[in-house]
């Protein structure tokens, strides 16, 4: 059975489905175990019942952040248990089968919050955990949406996206260059581009009237609120 995402469950009521993701929350209610499964699109509540003994035994072992694949039936929740305004707040997965894909030790930091209370050094050390937060994943997806919007709009206006070189000759601008030593030419260095300006000027002189790129830029300068040593800009 092909895996589906939690965002698509509303159209699957009464059907058996296969889901995969992380155990977000686990609640042991004695004869039943409730789980919240998290994937890239959202969450859904699941329940392991005594009538499915093997699934219940597996659910009893699970802990948060374990990676699992499940087969279950999509049911409507009882009216009194519906959570209005929440994705899948009116649905519940009756667990029929659980497959443990990967176990996990207790996470080094709590990822159930937005992370603002955690020191930056700790967050960077455990970046693979920090990036599981909805806030940071939403940031990445928003960035993707913005870049896609730019590409779609400029392409519709007959712009051509051109990727210009990263290893280039040093061209003094307003900041210091990052340099990369050459293996073939000892004592010589490449520079990382502070901007793609010279290549853009070459394209202009060549008659490419409408050019753009989502350009990676590097400037060896002190960090400011609006400037990082490595950043991305729209160049056109």
C-alpha positions in Angstrom: 0.0 0.0 0.0 1.5 3.4 -1.0 2.3 5.8 1.7 0.2 8.9 2.0 0.7 12.1 3.9 -1.3 13.3 6.9 -2.6 16.3 5.0 -4.5 13.9 2.7 -6.3 11.9 5.3 -9.6 13.8 5.1 -10.4 12.1 1.8 -9.6 8.6 3.2 -12.2 8.2 6.0 -13.2 4.5 6.3 -10.2 3.4 4.3 -6.9 1.6 5.3 -3.8 3.7 4.8 -0.1 3.6 5.2 1.7 6.5 7.0 5.3 7.1 8.1 7.0 9.7 10.2 8.1 10.5 13.7 6.4 9.7 17.0 5.6 13.3 18.2 3.7 12.4 21.4 2.9 9.1 23.2 0.2 8.7 25.8 -0.3 5.4 27.6 -3.9 5.0 28.8 -3.6 1.5 30.2 -5.6 -0.6 27.9 -5.0 1.8 25.0 -2.0 3.8 23.7 -2.4 7.1 21.9 0.2 8.4 19.5 0.6 11.6 17.5 2.4 10.9 14.2 4.3 13.8 12.6 5.4 13.9 9.0 6.4 16.8 6.7 2.8 17.9 6.2 1.4 17.8 9.7 0.2 15.5 12.5 -2.5 13.0 13.2 -3.6 11.1 16.3 -3.4 7.3 16.3 -4.7 4.8 18.8 -3.7 1.2 19.5 -6.6 -0.9 20.8 -6.6 -4.2 22.7 -8.4 -5.8 19.7 -5.1 -5.4 17.7 -2.8 -7.0 20.3 0.4 -7.0 18.1 0.0 -3.3 17.3 -0.7 -2.5 20.9 2.5 -4.3 22.0 4.6 -2.4 19.5 2.9 0.9 20.5 3.8 0.2 24.1 7.5 0.2 23.2 7.5 3.4 21.2 9.0 6.6 22.5 9.1 10.2 21.1 11.1 10.8 17.9 11.2 7.1 17.0 10.6 6.7 13.2 7.8 4.4 12.3 5.6 3.2 9.4 2.0 2.3 10.3 -1.0 0.7 8.6 -4.3 1.8 10.0 -7.9 2.6 9.4 -9.0 6.3 9.1 -11.9 6.9 11.5 -13.9 9.9 12.5 -13.4 10.9 16.1 -16.4 10.9 18.5 -18.0 14.3 18.5 -16.9 15.1 22.0 -13.2 14.5 21.1 -13.1 16.7 17.9 -10.5 19.5 18.0 -11.9 22.3 15.9 -9.5 24.3 13.8 -6.7 21.7 14.0 -5.5 19.7 11.0 -7.0 16.2 11.3 -8.7 17.3 14.6 -11.8 15.3 13.6 -9.9 12.1 12.5 -8.1 9.3 14.3 -6.1 6.3 12.9 -7.0 2.9 14.3 -3.6 1.1 14.3 -3.5 -2.3 12.6 0.2 -2.7 12.2 3.4 -0.8 13.3 6.8 -1.2 11.8 9.7 0.4 13.7 12.1 2.0 11.2 14.5 3.6 13.6 14.7 4.0 17.4 15.9 7.2 19.1 17.6 8.1 22.3 16.1 10.9 24.4 16.7 14.1 22.3 19.4 16.5 23.6 16.9 19.4 23.5 13.2 19.8 23.6 11.8 20.3 20.1 8.2 20.8 21.1 8.8 24.6 21.7 9.8 27.3 19.2 13.4 27.0 20.4 13.9 30.6 21.4 14.6 29.7 25.0 17.6 27.4 23.9 21.1 28.9 23.5 22.3 29.3 20.0 25.4 27.2 20.5 23.3 24.3 21.7 20.8 24.7 18.8 23.7 24.7 16.2 25.3 21.7 17.8 22.1 19.7 17.5 21.0 21.4 14.3 19.4 18.2 12.9 17.0 18.3 15.9 16.5 22.1 15.9 15.4 21.9 12.3 12.5 19.5 13.2 10.7 22.5 14.8 7.6 23.7 12.9 8.8 27.3 13.1 12.1 26.5 11.3 10.6 24.2 8.8 8.0 26.9 8.0 10.9 29.3 7.5 12.5 27.0 4.9 9.3 26.3 3.1 8.5 30.1 3.0 11.9 30.7 1.5 11.3 28.1 -1.1 7.9 29.7 -1.9 9.5 33.1 -2.3 12.2 31.9 -4.6 9.7 29.9 -6.7 7.5 33.0 -7.0 10.5 35.1 -8.2 11.5 32.4 -10.7 8.0 32.0 -12.0 7.3 35.7 -12.3 10.6 36.6 -14.0 10.4 33.6 -16.4 7.0 34.8 -17.4 8.6 38.2 -18.2 11.1 36.5 -20.6 14.0 36.7 -18.2 16.7 33.9 -18.4 18.2 32.5 -15.3 22.0 32.1 -15.6 24.3 30.5 -13.0 27.6 32.4 -12.8 30.9 30.9 -11.4 31.6 30.7 -7.7 35.4 30.3 -8.0 36.6 33.6 -9.5 39.3 36.2 -9.6 39.6 38.7 -6.7 37.8 41.9 -7.5 38.0 44.4 -4.6 34.7 45.8 -3.6 33.3 47.1 -0.4 34.4 44.1 1.8 37.2 41.6 2.0 37.2 38.5 -0.1 37.1 34.9 1.1 40.0 33.2 -0.7 40.5 29.5 -1.8 44.0 28.2 -2.5 44.6 26.7 -5.9 45.9 23.1 -6.0 47.3 23.4 -9.6 48.9 26.9 -9.3 50.7 27.0 -5.9 50.7 30.4 -4.3 47.6 31.5 -6.3 44.1 31.9 -4.9 40.6 32.0 -6.1 38.1 34.4 -4.5 34.5 33.7 -3.7 32.2 36.3 -5.3 31.0 39.2 -3.2 28.4 39.6 -6.0 28.0 38.4 -9.6 28.3 42.0 -10.9 31.2 41.4 -13.4 29.6 38.3 -14.9 26.3 40.3 -15.1 28.1 43.0 -17.1 29.5 40.4 -19.4 26.0 39.1 -20.1 24.8 42.6 -20.7 27.5 43.3 -23.2 26.8 39.9 -24.8 23.2 41.1 -25.5 21.4 38.9 -23.0 18.8 41.6 -22.2 16.9 39.9 -19.4 19.1 38.0 -16.9 18.5 37.0 -13.3 19.9 34.5 -10.8 19.4 33.7 -7.1 23.0 34.4 -6.3 25.1 33.1 -3.5 27.5 35.9 -2.2 30.4 35.9 0.3 31.8 38.8 2.1 34.4 38.6 4.8 33.0 41.3 7.1 31.5 41.5 10.6 28.0 40.1 11.0 25.2 42.7 11.0 21.5 42.3 11.3 21.0 42.6 7.6 24.2 41.0 6.4 25.8 37.6 7.0 29.3 36.5 5.7 27.3 34.2 3.4 24.0 35.3 2.0 21.7 35.0 -1.0 20.4 37.9 -3.2 18.3 38.3 -6.3 20.5 39.7 -9.0 19.0 40.8 -12.3 
